[in-house]
Amino acid sequence: MHVLISADMEGVTGVTCPDDVEPGNRRWDYFRKLLTGDVNAAVEGFAAAGADDILVNEAHASKRNLLIDLLDDRAIALTGRQKRFGMMEGIEDRPDAVAFVGYHAGSGRQGVLSHTYIASTISGVRINGHPASEGAMNAMLAAEFGVPVVLVTGDDRTCADAADWAPGAELVTVKTCVDRFTARCLPPAKTADLIRSAAERSLRTLARPEPPAGPFRYEVDFQVTNPVNAAIAIPGVEQTDERQVAFTLPTMAEAILCFKAVTVLATSSIEPRYG
């Protein structure tokens, strides 16, 4: 059985502030161990349920966060930034199941380190009029490939969000949001048990998801105006408001690739100290 794990970092055990997840910081270096611990707990659970092909796709920032020497040797790490589907690289191989470990709530929503792709730039994303977090859009992409989301870990707001876009998944709350940079955090030994048990349960029944119906219209809101001119350089992306762009594509795979391009160009337009 082939399982794909998409491993983000903001929703990892104990993480509460930007320094915890920004590469190069001492706190990031410390929390890499906890990220690897959450991933290992999922790997252990999936292996106990019979998974013999477990790919861990690094989905956070530089996509070089896992401590490979501490990774469970039943898993393979997919490390590096140059990935066609980014957070969901590996979904094109149509695994039997996908897990979202260390995920977080979307931009403009309450939740620990809530954001969508670009924390200080994107203020909202909607797909066909509905607010869409990273988890929501990644689950739609998985469904288009016929792959069920079986496990989601993160804070309580992430799990509440996931109940809508992954209703059949096991949900593991590793911390409870107090505010965007504050949480009540369970210790790693406790969260490891919860993740391990949930991962093992999650493979007992696998149901092929219903593919989402296209076309898919993305609306992306920015906090400032300059990303708009950058993003509309992409054919088919149009300005729809002073701080908003939109585009429509027939498949989720095409739409999420276009969104990825929008975020790359938007990031290039930002001044580090001014936005």
MIKOLPA-547669 format. One record per residue (C-alpha): residue number from 1; chain; residue in three letters; x, y, z. Coordinates in nm, 4 decimals. Layout:
N
ATOM resi chain resn     east    north       up
ATOM  NUM     A  ALA        X        Y        Z
...
# end
This chain:
275
ATOM resi chain resn     east    north       up
ATOM    1     A  MET   0.0000   0.0000   0.0000
ATOM    2     A  HIS   0.1325   0.3408  -0.1053
ATOM    3     A  VAL   0.0793   0.6408   0.1265
ATOM    4     A  LEU   0.1842   0.9992   0.0563
ATOM    5     A  ILE   0.2492   1.2317   0.3515
ATOM    6     A  SER   0.2476   1.6056   0.2787
ATOM    7     A  ALA   0.4417   1.7543   0.5706
ATOM    8     A  ASP   0.3985   2.1222   0.6525
ATOM    9     A  MET   0.5372   2.2834   0.9683
ATOM   10     A  GLU   0.3074   2.5506   1.1145
ATOM   11     A  GLY   0.0729   2.2839   1.2495
ATOM   12     A  VAL   0.3461   2.0749   1.4115
ATOM   13     A  THR   0.3531   1.9939   1.7825
ATOM   14     A  GLY   0.4601   2.2962   1.9899
ATOM   15     A  VAL   0.4967   2.5452   1.7034
ATOM   16     A  THR   0.3467   2.8874   1.7822
ATOM   17     A  CYS   0.5546   3.1708   1.6325
ATOM   18     A  PRO   0.7214   3.2626   1.3018
ATOM   19     A  ASP   1.0742   3.1958   1.4308
ATOM   20     A  ASP   0.9673   2.8343   1.4929
ATOM   21     A  VAL   0.9215   2.7727   1.1201
ATOM   22     A  GLU   1.1448   3.0183   0.9356
ATOM   23     A  PRO   1.4597   2.8452   0.8044
ATOM   24     A  GLY   1.7821   2.9750   0.9538
ATOM   25     A  ASN   1.6418   3.0619   1.2957
ATOM   26     A  ARG   1.7628   2.8749   1.6027
ATOM   27     A  ARG   1.4037   2.7948   1.6966
ATOM   28     A  TRP   1.3380   2.6533   1.3485
ATOM   29     A  ASP   1.6389   2.4279   1.3917
ATOM   30     A  TYR   1.4945   2.3040   1.7220
ATOM   31     A  PHE   1.1441   2.2477   1.5814
ATOM   32     A  ARG   1.2783   2.0442   1.2906
ATOM   33     A  LYS   1.3102   1.7631   1.5450
ATOM   34     A  LEU   0.9444   1.7983   1.6417
ATOM   35     A  LEU   0.8401   1.8073   1.2751
ATOM   36     A  THR   1.0322   1.4855   1.2176
ATOM   37     A  GLY   0.8698   1.3396   1.5289
ATOM   38     A  ASP   0.5159   1.4121   1.4056
ATOM   39     A  VAL   0.6014   1.2632   1.0656
ATOM   40     A  ASN   0.7589   0.9544   1.2239
ATOM   41     A  ALA   0.4472   0.8967   1.4330
ATOM   42     A  ALA   0.2369   0.8976   1.1153
ATOM   43     A  VAL   0.4826   0.6671   0.9381
ATOM   44     A  GLU   0.4727   0.4240   1.2306
ATOM   45     A  GLY   0.0935   0.4163   1.2268
ATOM   46     A  PHE   0.0685   0.3687   0.8521
ATOM   47     A  ALA   0.3292   0.0934   0.8573
ATOM   48     A  ALA   0.1383  -0.0850   1.1358
ATOM   49     A  ALA  -0.1710  -0.0724   0.9119
ATOM   50     A  GLY   0.0119  -0.2392   0.6247
ATOM   51     A  ALA   0.1594   0.0492   0.4233
ATOM   52     A  ASP   0.4863  -0.0606   0.2642
ATOM   53     A  ASP   0.5536   0.2421   0.0398
ATOM   54     A  ILE   0.5495   0.5701   0.2364
ATOM   55     A  LEU   0.6664   0.8908   0.0688
ATOM   56     A  VAL   0.7093   1.2037   0.2805
ATOM   57     A  ASN   0.6895   1.5164   0.0658
ATOM   58     A  GLU   0.8388   1.8185   0.2398
ATOM   59     A  ALA   0.5796   2.0934   0.1982
ATOM   60     A  HIS   0.7127   2.3822   0.4071
ATOM   61     A  ALA   0.9090   2.6899   0.2934
ATOM   62     A  SER   1.2518   2.5753   0.1649
ATOM   63     A  LYS   1.1175   2.2175   0.1627
ATOM   64     A  ARG   1.4363   2.1137   0.3383
ATOM   65     A  ASN   1.3227   2.0853   0.6987
ATOM   66     A  LEU   1.3162   1.7183   0.7975
ATOM   67     A  LEU   1.6087   1.5751   0.9931
ATOM   68     A  ILE   1.6834   1.2890   0.7574
ATOM   69     A  ASP   1.9025   1.1038   1.0078
ATOM   70     A  LEU   1.6050   1.0844   1.2451
ATOM   71     A  LEU   1.3448   0.9905   0.9836
ATOM   72     A  ASP   1.1821   0.6491   1.0234
ATOM   73     A  ASP   1.3626   0.4197   0.7789
ATOM   74     A  ARG   1.0320   0.2846   0.6483
ATOM   75     A  ALA   0.9765   0.6197   0.4748
ATOM   76     A  ILE   1.1409   0.8000   0.1837
ATOM   77     A  ALA   1.1798   1.1794   0.1979
ATOM   78     A  LEU   1.1076   1.3961  -0.1064
ATOM   79     A  THR   1.3189   1.7020  -0.0282
ATOM   80     A  GLY   1.3798   2.0179  -0.2329
ATOM   81     A  ARG   1.1904   2.3143  -0.3767
ATOM   82     A  GLN   1.1668   2.2284  -0.7455
ATOM   83     A  LYS   0.8443   2.0284  -0.7519
ATOM   84     A  ARG   0.5675   2.0617  -1.0071
ATOM   85     A  PHE   0.2881   2.0180  -0.7549
ATOM   86     A  GLY   0.4754   2.1701  -0.4615
ATOM   87     A  MET   0.3068   2.0620  -0.1391
ATOM   88     A  MET   0.1367   1.7787  -0.3259
ATOM   89     A  GLU   0.4259   1.6392  -0.5260
ATOM   90     A  GLY   0.3738   1.2648  -0.5528
ATOM   91     A  ILE  -0.0033   1.2858  -0.5910
ATOM   92     A  GLU   0.0427   1.2330  -0.9656
ATOM   93     A  ASP   0.1519   0.8746  -0.8854
ATOM   94     A  ARG  -0.1993   0.8162  -0.7468
ATOM   95     A  PRO  -0.1128   0.6710  -0.4052
ATOM   96     A  ASP  -0.3754   0.4790  -0.2100
ATOM   97     A  ALA  -0.4028   0.7578   0.0493
ATOM   98     A  VAL  -0.2609   1.0965   0.1416
ATOM   99     A  ALA  -0.2011   1.2507   0.4853
ATOM  100     A  PHE  -0.1580   1.6171   0.5748
ATOM  101     A  VAL   0.0782   1.6465   0.8730
ATOM  102     A  GLY   0.1493   1.9821   1.0393
ATOM  103     A  TYR  -0.1163   2.1752   0.8459
ATOM  104     A  HIS  -0.2712   2.5094   0.9463
ATOM  105     A  ALA  -0.5726   2.7337   0.8935
ATOM  106     A  GLY  -0.6018   2.9645   0.5922
ATOM  107     A  SER  -0.5283   3.3354   0.5570
ATOM  108     A  GLY  -0.7674   3.5716   0.7301
ATOM  109     A  ARG  -0.8848   3.2963   0.9665
ATOM  110     A  GLN  -0.8122   3.2391   1.3322
ATOM  111     A  GLY  -0.5519   2.9689   1.3843
ATOM  112     A  VAL  -0.1896   2.9228   1.4843
ATOM  113     A  LEU   0.0276   3.0856   1.2143
ATOM  114     A  SER  -0.2727   3.0946   0.9809
ATOM  115     A  HIS  -0.1927   3.1897   0.6211
ATOM  116     A  THR  -0.2217   3.0701   0.2629
ATOM  117     A  TYR   0.1151   3.0302   0.0894
ATOM  118     A  ILE   0.2437   3.3843   0.1582
ATOM  119     A  ALA   0.1870   3.4788   0.5208
ATOM  120     A  SER   0.2356   3.8553   0.4952
ATOM  121     A  THR   0.0898   3.9136   0.1483
ATOM  122     A  ILE  -0.2210   3.7060   0.0722
ATOM  123     A  SER  -0.5237   3.8023   0.2811
ATOM  124     A  GLY  -0.7747   3.5616   0.1301
ATOM  125     A  VAL  -0.8276   3.2894  -0.1302
ATOM  126     A  ARG  -1.1594   3.1648  -0.2643
ATOM  127     A  ILE  -1.2312   2.8807  -0.5051
ATOM  128     A  ASN  -1.5708   2.9069  -0.6743
ATOM  129     A  GLY  -1.6703   3.1565  -0.4082
ATOM  130     A  HIS  -1.5718   2.9451  -0.1066
ATOM  131     A  PRO  -1.2784   3.0319   0.1256
ATOM  132     A  ALA  -0.9942   2.7884   0.0597
ATOM  133     A  SER  -0.7021   2.7057   0.2864
ATOM  134     A  GLU  -0.3962   2.5185   0.1637
ATOM  135     A  GLY  -0.5545   2.2020   0.2987
ATOM  136     A  ALA  -0.8794   2.2619   0.1138
ATOM  137     A  MET  -0.7163   2.3176  -0.2240
ATOM  138     A  ASN  -0.4752   2.0257  -0.1732
ATOM  139     A  ALA  -0.7665   1.7975  -0.0827
ATOM  140     A  MET  -0.9461   1.9028  -0.4023
ATOM  141     A  LEU  -0.6351   1.8196  -0.6035
ATOM  142     A  ALA  -0.6081   1.4808  -0.4318
ATOM  143     A  ALA  -0.9734   1.4077  -0.5092
ATOM  144     A  GLU  -0.9163   1.4918  -0.8759
ATOM  145     A  PHE  -0.6499   1.2196  -0.8772
ATOM  146     A  GLY  -0.8869   0.9833  -0.6967
ATOM  147     A  VAL  -0.6881   0.9841  -0.3709
ATOM  148     A  PRO  -0.8579   1.0142  -0.0297
ATOM  149     A  VAL  -0.7219   1.2377   0.2482
ATOM  150     A  VAL  -0.7089   0.9995   0.5445
ATOM  151     A  LEU  -0.5260   1.1975   0.8155
ATOM  152     A  VAL  -0.4910   1.5654   0.9073
ATOM  153     A  THR  -0.2842   1.6960   1.2007
ATOM  154     A  GLY  -0.2613   2.0545   1.3243
ATOM  155     A  ASP  -0.4326   2.2890   1.5667
ATOM  156     A  ASP  -0.8027   2.2750   1.6540
ATOM  157     A  ARG  -0.8937   2.5373   1.3898
ATOM  158     A  THR  -0.7218   2.3315   1.1200
ATOM  159     A  CYS  -0.9113   2.0210   1.2240
ATOM  160     A  ALA  -1.2417   2.2107   1.2215
ATOM  161     A  ASP  -1.1610   2.3327   0.8691
ATOM  162     A  ALA  -1.0630   1.9810   0.7593
ATOM  163     A  ALA  -1.3967   1.8411   0.8739
ATOM  164     A  ASP  -1.5442   2.0195   0.5678
ATOM  165     A  TRP  -1.2904   1.9213   0.3004
ATOM  166     A  ALA  -1.1824   1.5816   0.4366
ATOM  167     A  PRO  -1.4924   1.4516   0.6145
ATOM  168     A  GLY  -1.3678   1.0915   0.6182
ATOM  169     A  ALA  -1.0228   1.1702   0.7578
ATOM  170     A  GLU  -0.8842   1.1069   1.1042
ATOM  171     A  LEU  -0.8241   1.4484   1.2654
ATOM  172     A  VAL  -0.5536   1.4993   1.5293
ATOM  173     A  THR  -0.5434   1.8208   1.7314
ATOM  174     A  VAL  -0.1884   1.8676   1.8592
ATOM  175     A  LYS  -0.2547   2.2161   2.0045
ATOM  176     A  THR  -0.5456   2.4477   2.0753
ATOM  177     A  CYS  -0.5352   2.7979   1.9297
ATOM  178     A  VAL  -0.5555   3.0894   2.1727
ATOM  179     A  ASP  -0.4565   3.3429   1.9094
ATOM  180     A  ARG  -0.2498   3.3440   1.5913
ATOM  181     A  PHE   0.0811   3.3246   1.7813
ATOM  182     A  THR  -0.0373   3.1511   2.0992
ATOM  183     A  ALA  -0.1601   2.7992   2.1729
ATOM  184     A  ARG  -0.2130   2.5400   2.4420
ATOM  185     A  CYS   0.0301   2.2699   2.3288
ATOM  186     A  LEU   0.0302   1.9001   2.4069
ATOM  187     A  PRO   0.3769   1.7482   2.4688
ATOM  188     A  PRO   0.5441   1.5461   2.1915
ATOM  189     A  ALA   0.4997   1.2116   2.3679
ATOM  190     A  LYS   0.1232   1.2672   2.3803
ATOM  191     A  THR   0.0860   1.3932   2.0233
ATOM  192     A  ALA   0.2994   1.1069   1.8911
ATOM  193     A  ASP   0.0578   0.8559   2.0430
ATOM  194     A  LEU  -0.2417   1.0396   1.8997
ATOM  195     A  ILE  -0.0930   1.0664   1.5504
ATOM  196     A  ARG   0.0292   0.7072   1.5471
ATOM  197     A  SER  -0.3083   0.5667   1.6502
ATOM  198     A  ALA  -0.5013   0.7873   1.4078
ATOM  199     A  ALA  -0.2744   0.6956   1.1152
ATOM  200     A  GLU  -0.3215   0.3260   1.1848
ATOM  201     A  ARG  -0.7022   0.3628   1.2060
ATOM  202     A  SER  -0.7175   0.5752   0.8927
ATOM  203     A  LEU  -0.6260   0.2936   0.6537
ATOM  204     A  ARG  -0.8912   0.0505   0.7738
ATOM  205     A  THR  -1.1444   0.1799   0.5228
ATOM  206     A  LEU  -1.0418   0.3615   0.2064
ATOM  207     A  ALA  -1.3115   0.5235  -0.0043
ATOM  208     A  ARG  -1.2301   0.6765  -0.3412
ATOM  209     A  PRO  -1.3385   1.0434  -0.3287
ATOM  210     A  GLU  -1.5768   1.2040  -0.5749
ATOM  211     A  PRO  -1.3718   1.4197  -0.8153
ATOM  212     A  PRO  -1.4566   1.7894  -0.7827
ATOM  213     A  ALA  -1.6461   1.9412  -1.0717
ATOM  214     A  GLY  -1.4734   2.2158  -1.2673
ATOM  215     A  PRO  -1.4175   2.4744  -1.3860
ATOM  216     A  PHE  -1.2333   2.6286  -1.0907
ATOM  217     A  ARG  -1.2315   3.0028  -1.0375
ATOM  218     A  TYR  -0.9661   3.1329  -0.8000
ATOM  219     A  GLU  -0.9966   3.4767  -0.6419
ATOM  220     A  VAL  -0.6861   3.5930  -0.4590
ATOM  221     A  ASP  -0.6842   3.8965  -0.2286
ATOM  222     A  PHE  -0.3589   4.0736  -0.1418
ATOM  223     A  GLN  -0.2875   4.3006   0.1527
ATOM  224     A  VAL  -0.1263   4.5593  -0.0768
ATOM  225     A  THR  -0.1513   4.6575  -0.4437
ATOM  226     A  ASN   0.1892   4.5746  -0.5913
ATOM  227     A  PRO   0.1403   4.1944  -0.6242
ATOM  228     A  VAL  -0.1491   4.2570  -0.8625
ATOM  229     A  ASN   0.0645   4.3989  -1.1438
ATOM  230     A  ALA   0.3102   4.1129  -1.0975
ATOM  231     A  ALA   0.0432   3.8425  -1.1059
ATOM  232     A  ILE  -0.1433   3.9656  -1.4140
ATOM  233     A  ALA   0.1672   3.8955  -1.6229
ATOM  234     A  ILE   0.0363   3.5378  -1.6284
ATOM  235     A  PRO  -0.1976   3.4829  -1.9272
ATOM  236     A  GLY  -0.5548   3.4389  -1.8046
ATOM  237     A  VAL  -0.4981   3.6096  -1.4683
ATOM  238     A  GLU  -0.6992   3.9314  -1.4494
ATOM  239     A  GLN  -0.7249   4.2164  -1.2041
ATOM  240     A  THR  -1.0715   4.2193  -1.0490
ATOM  241     A  ASP  -1.0217   4.4800  -0.7764
ATOM  242     A  GLU  -0.7487   4.7124  -0.6539
ATOM  243     A  ARG  -0.5900   4.4323  -0.4475
ATOM  244     A  GLN  -0.7415   4.1255  -0.6125
ATOM  245     A  VAL  -0.6773   3.8968  -0.9076
ATOM  246     A  ALA  -0.8777   3.6052  -1.0448
ATOM  247     A  PHE  -0.8486   3.3264  -1.2986
ATOM  248     A  THR  -1.0548   3.0283  -1.4130
ATOM  249     A  LEU  -0.9258   2.6916  -1.5347
ATOM  250     A  PRO  -1.0996   2.3634  -1.6216
ATOM  251     A  THR  -0.9107   2.1272  -1.3869
ATOM  252     A  MET  -0.7837   2.1573  -1.0315
ATOM  253     A  ALA  -0.4375   2.0503  -1.1428
ATOM  254     A  GLU  -0.4192   2.3431  -1.3853
ATOM  255     A  ALA  -0.5703   2.5826  -1.1324
ATOM  256     A  ILE  -0.3328   2.4950  -0.8512
ATOM  257     A  LEU  -0.0332   2.5276  -1.0841
ATOM  258     A  CYS  -0.1546   2.8727  -1.1875
ATOM  259     A  PHE  -0.2042   2.9690  -0.8229
ATOM  260     A  LYS   0.1507   2.8562  -0.7517
ATOM  261     A  ALA   0.2760   3.0843  -1.0311
ATOM  262     A  VAL   0.0705   3.3747  -0.8921
ATOM  263     A  THR   0.2337   3.3314  -0.5506
ATOM  264     A  VAL   0.5841   3.3195  -0.6998
ATOM  265     A  LEU   0.5341   3.6442  -0.8921
ATOM  266     A  ALA   0.3539   3.8079  -0.5995
ATOM  267     A  THR   0.6474   3.7246  -0.3721
ATOM  268     A  SER   0.8893   3.8793  -0.6219
ATOM  269     A  SER   0.7010   4.2100  -0.6005
ATOM  270     A  ILE   0.7315   4.2466  -0.2228
ATOM  271     A  GLU   0.9838   4.4733  -0.0528
ATOM  272     A  PRO   1.1163   4.2999   0.2611
ATOM  273     A  ARG   1.0577   4.5912   0.5004
ATOM  274     A  TYR   0.7552   4.7473   0.3360
ATOM  275     A  GLY   0.5352   4.4797   0.1825
# end
